[in-house]
């Protein structure tokens, strides 16, 4: 049976909830008002060279806009696809669903986690080469047993520092009762706001 083996020790904590929606503005507003998540940091568009995607073995020109917020220590990632290129995001919405699409695991033992997922019967269907990360981010299809996809990405010191700074930045805004969405034209612009040299450079 797929997913019968307990793989949680191999993967670590699910640090991210990944939501896929048809309208990112509506989703940010809902999560902020109804659930108290926010304020959100909104990347207006991820550049093509920052998200080089392969879906079911075929390159795909996936264009997305992304927003980040935090629910406690868990990162909330909201994704809206801006075109109709083949992707798990398009297929998720086409199936009539909207909302939680994947759980994201950031592993320091990427190879071990990949092997644990594969040996448990989960199939890698989506790969994205992300700028600044030496290993691909991979989505495994776990919909039959878990009901969503599992995202695996490599945890690096740079990534840990960036996301820690992001969580602290959002916490500071919230403490100051600043609920306005902060918008950025690029990943580097967001990194600069967080006090980092760039999204890709190690700190």
C-alpha positions in Angstrom: 0.0 0.0 0.0 1.4 3.4 -0.9 2.5 5.5 2.1 2.1 2.6 4.5 5.6 3.1 6.0 6.0 5.9 8.5 8.5 8.2 6.8 8.1 11.3 9.0 11.5 10.8 10.8 13.2 10.9 7.5 11.5 14.0 6.3 11.4 16.1 9.4 8.7 18.7 10.1 6.4 19.9 7.4 7.5 23.5 7.5 5.2 24.8 4.8 1.6 24.6 3.8 1.3 25.2 0.0 -2.0 26.6 -1.2 -3.0 26.9 -4.9 -5.7 29.3 -5.7 -7.3 31.0 -8.8 -7.0 34.5 -7.2 -4.1 35.3 -4.9 -5.6 38.6 -3.8 -8.8 37.0 -2.6 -6.8 34.3 -0.8 -4.5 36.7 1.0 -7.5 38.7 2.1 -9.3 35.6 3.4 -6.4 34.2 5.3 -5.6 37.6 6.8 -9.2 38.4 7.9 -10.6 35.0 8.7 -7.5 33.2 10.1 -5.2 36.0 11.3 -2.4 34.9 9.0 -0.4 37.9 7.7 0.6 40.4 6.7 1.7 38.7 3.5 4.9 39.3 1.5 3.8 39.1 -2.1 6.2 38.4 -5.0 4.4 39.7 -8.0 6.0 37.2 -10.4 8.7 34.6 -10.2 11.1 35.1 -13.1 11.5 32.2 -15.5 15.1 31.6 -14.6 14.2 31.4 -10.9 11.7 28.5 -11.4 12.7 26.2 -14.2 10.0 23.5 -14.2 9.7 20.0 -15.5 6.3 18.2 -15.2 5.9 14.5 -15.9 9.3 14.6 -17.6 8.6 17.5 -19.9 9.9 21.1 -19.5 7.1 23.6 -18.8 7.1 27.4 -18.8 5.3 27.8 -15.6 4.7 31.4 -14.5 3.6 32.0 -10.9 2.9 34.7 -8.4 3.5 33.8 -4.7 2.7 35.2 -1.3 4.2 34.2 2.0 2.7 34.4 5.5 3.1 32.6 8.8 0.6 30.6 10.9 2.7 30.1 14.1 6.0 28.6 12.9 4.5 27.2 9.8 5.0 29.1 6.5 1.9 29.6 4.4 2.7 29.8 0.7 -0.1 30.9 -1.6 0.4 30.3 -5.3 -1.5 31.5 -8.3 -0.4 30.4 -11.8 -0.3 33.2 -14.3 -0.5 31.1 -17.5 -1.8 27.7 -18.6 1.5 25.8 -18.9 1.2 22.2 -17.7 1.7 22.0 -14.0 0.3 20.4 -10.8 -1.2 23.8 -10.1 -3.2 23.9 -13.3 -4.3 20.3 -12.7 -5.3 20.9 -9.1 -7.6 23.8 -10.0 -8.9 21.9 -13.0 -10.0 19.1 -10.7 -12.3 21.5 -9.0 -10.2 22.1 -5.9 -8.6 25.2 -4.4 -6.6 25.6 -1.3 -4.1 23.2 0.4 -2.2 21.5 -2.5 1.1 20.4 -0.9 3.0 20.0 2.3 6.6 21.3 2.1 9.5 19.5 3.8 12.8 21.3 4.0 15.4 18.6 4.5 19.1 18.8 5.4 19.3 15.2 4.3 17.8 15.7 0.8 19.0 12.3 -0.6 17.8 10.4 2.4 14.4 12.1 2.3 14.1 11.5 -1.5 14.9 7.8 -1.0 12.4 7.5 1.9 9.6 9.0 -0.2 10.5 6.9 -3.3 10.7 3.7 -1.3 7.3 4.4 0.2 5.8 4.5 -3.3 5.5 8.2 -3.8 6.2 9.3 -7.4 8.1 12.5 -8.2 6.0 14.3 -10.9 7.2 17.9 -10.7 10.7 19.3 -10.5 11.7 22.9 -10.3 15.3 24.2 -10.4 15.2 27.2 -8.0 17.9 29.9 -8.2 20.2 29.7 -5.2 19.4 26.1 -4.3 21.8 23.4 -5.5 19.1 20.7 -5.6 15.7 20.7 -7.3 12.5 21.2 -5.5 10.4 18.1 -6.1 6.7 17.4 -5.8 5.8 13.8 -5.0 2.3 12.6 -5.8 0.7 11.4 -2.6 -2.9 12.2 -3.4 -4.2 8.6 -3.2 -2.9 8.1 0.4 -2.5 11.6 1.8 -4.8 13.6 -0.4 -2.2 16.1 -1.6 1.3 16.4 -2.8 4.5 16.3 -0.8 7.2 18.9 -1.7 10.8 18.2 -0.9 13.5 20.8 -1.0 17.0 21.1 0.3 17.5 23.1 3.5 20.6 25.3 3.2 22.1 27.9 5.6 21.0 30.7 3.2 17.5 29.4 2.9 17.2 29.0 6.7 18.5 32.5 7.2 16.1 33.9 4.6 13.0 32.2 5.9 13.9 33.0 9.5 14.3 36.7 8.6 11.0 36.5 6.7 9.2 35.1 9.7 10.7 37.7 12.0 9.8 40.5 9.6 6.2 39.4 9.4 6.1 39.1 13.2 7.4 42.7 13.6 4.8 44.0 11.2 2.1 42.2 13.0 3.3 43.5 16.4 3.1 47.0 15.0 -0.5 46.3 13.8 0.7 46.7 10.2 -1.6 44.5 8.2 -0.8 45.9 4.7 0.5 43.5 2.1 4.1 44.2 1.1 4.7 43.7 -2.6 8.0 43.0 -4.3 8.9 42.9 -8.0 11.6 40.2 -7.6 13.0 37.7 -5.2 16.1 39.8 -4.8 13.9 42.8 -3.8 12.4 40.7 -1.1 15.8 39.5 0.1 17.0 43.1 0.3 14.0 44.0 2.5 15.0 41.2 4.8 18.6 42.5 5.0 20.1 39.9 2.7 22.5 40.5 -0.2 20.4 38.6 -2.6 18.1 35.6 -2.8 20.8 33.4 -4.2 23.9 34.3 -2.3 25.0 32.4 0.8 25.0 34.5 4.0 
